[in-house]
Amino acid sequence: MDQRKVVLYARSRSLNGWRAARLLRRIGCYFDVIDTRGAPKVLVELSKVAHHKVSGPYVFVDHRPVGGMGAVRALVGSGSFDHLLRGEL
């Protein structure tokens, strides 16, 4: 599948980060991981882009903020995440 660039921001050795990566792998999504452990400035910048405080894993598709685990899980469940990956949304 031809997909948009996906980036997962998550702390290394984090259970929620592991779950987010597992979900993305399960749906066949290729993604890069940016480790936010020990990088509080990255979380501050993510919070600015997302317009709310980001503390856990956060997913971007083509530099577009998608959300955390709950948002991504909901989008996957509804089929909308697949449309996002193909650039249809």
C-alpha positions, 0 to 999 in steps of 0.5 A: 500500500502506498501510504503517507509518512507516519511518525510516532512520538513516544518514550522508549520503554513505555507501555503506551508507546509499545501499544501504539507501535503494536497497533500501527504494525498490526494494521500494516503501517510503516512508521518512524519512531521518535523517542521523547524520553529525556527530551521535554522540549520535544513534548512542549513542541508537540503540545503546541502543534496539537493545541493541548498537552501531550504526554504519551505517544502521539501520531502524525501523518504527513506532518499532520497531528492525528492524536494519541492512542485513543484517537488513533484506535478510534480512527483505525476502528472506523476505517478513517485511519486507512483513508488518512494513510492514503491521503484521502482525508 
